[in-house]
């Protein structure tokens, strides 16, 4: 399985890559943690964008993320797919951004989804490629 999570709400202002989670963003992430625990993933690998708020989200959820430096909020879904495909094995959790997350869910499953901050999407399938995944569960705080 792969779980895609949007970072929690971030503080406004400052360089985009350095924006930290706000208090409400941390609360969103903690709500998402309960949902994530219920998925019973087996020793998942963690990945995040290099942006601070995505890293903070992964860490609050209990992960130590490997940074996928080439993935930012404006990355094309096909480029993110290439970056993740080489790393995808077993249960995987990814903390990224919008609009990328909605694009990835649609690309892999054909499902159009709304992606509020802190949202999570659990997908199953063996291949990160168009039409090869199934949306199993969603969560929005």
N, C-alpha and C positions, 0 to 999 in steps of 0.2 A: 504494500500500500504506500501511497504518497499522500501526505497531508500538507496542504497549502494553507498558510496562515498569513493574513495581513497584519502588519504591525499595529499596535495600539495608537490612539490619538497622540499626536506630537505637539510639543510647544511651538507656537508661531515664532517667526523671525529667525534671523541668522542664516548662515549657509545651510542649504537643504540637507546635505550629507551629515551635518553635525546636529540636527534637531533631535532633542531627547524626548522621551515619552513624557507626557503630562501626567498629573495625578489621575485624571479620568482615564487616560490611556493605560496606566498600570492597572487600574480597576478592571478595565475591559480584558486585559490579558489574563488577569487572575480568574475571571469568569470563564475564559476560554480554556484555562488549565484544567478545570473540572471536566469539561467536555472531552478534552484530549486524553485525560486519564481513563475515561470510560471506553476509549477505543482499544485499550489493551495491546498496544504496539510492542513488538519484540525488539528491544535494544535498537531503537531507531537511530539512524544517522541524521545529523542536524546540519542544515545549511542556511545561510542568510546572505542578504546583500551586504555590501560594506557600509551601508548607511547606519548610523548609530541607533536609530529607533528600531530597526529590524534586528540588530544584534541584541539590544536590550530586551526585546520581545522574546527572542529565543532563550536568552538566559533566564528570564522570569519564568518561562515554561519548563525550565529544568535542563535545557540543552547547553552544550558547548559547541556553538556552530562553527563549521568550516565556512570561510567567506568565499562567496562566488563573486569575485571582484568585477567581472564583466557584466553583472546584472545590476541595473539601477531602475528607478521608476519608469524611465523612458525606453528601456530595452525592448526590442521586438520579441514577440512570443517565440518565433522560430529560433532566434539567437539564444534565448533563455533555455529552450528545449535542448539545443546542442550542448550548452554548458552543463545541464543537469543529466542528460542521457549518459554521459561518461561516468557519472557518479552514482546513478540510480541502481541500487541493489538492496533488496529486502525493504523493510519499513524505513521510510524516509520522511523527515519533516523539514519543510522549507518556509522561511519567513521572508516574504517579499512585499511588494508594493502594488498599488492600483495605478494605472489600469492593467498592469501586467497580469495580475492574478485572474481577473475576469477573462482576459484573452487566453490564458493557458487552460482554464477550465473549459472554455468553449472549444478551443482547438483540440483538446484531448477527448472530450466527452460529447460535444455538440450541445451542451446545456448552457443557456444564458443565465448568469447569476448576478445578483447585486452583491457588492463586496464592501460592507461597512468596516470601519476600523475594528480590529480584533477578531474578524470573522475567520472561520476555518472551514475547509473543504476536504473531505476524505475521499480519495479516488482509488480504485483498484484496477489492476491490469499489469501486464508484464512488460509493456513497451510504452515509453513516453513518445507517442506519435499520434497524429490526427486520427481520431476515431477508435483508438485502442484502449481507452480507459472508460470506466463507469463511475459515475458519481454515486457514492455509497451513503454519505451523510454530510450535513452542513450544520454550522452553528454561527449564530450572531449574538454577541452580548447585548 
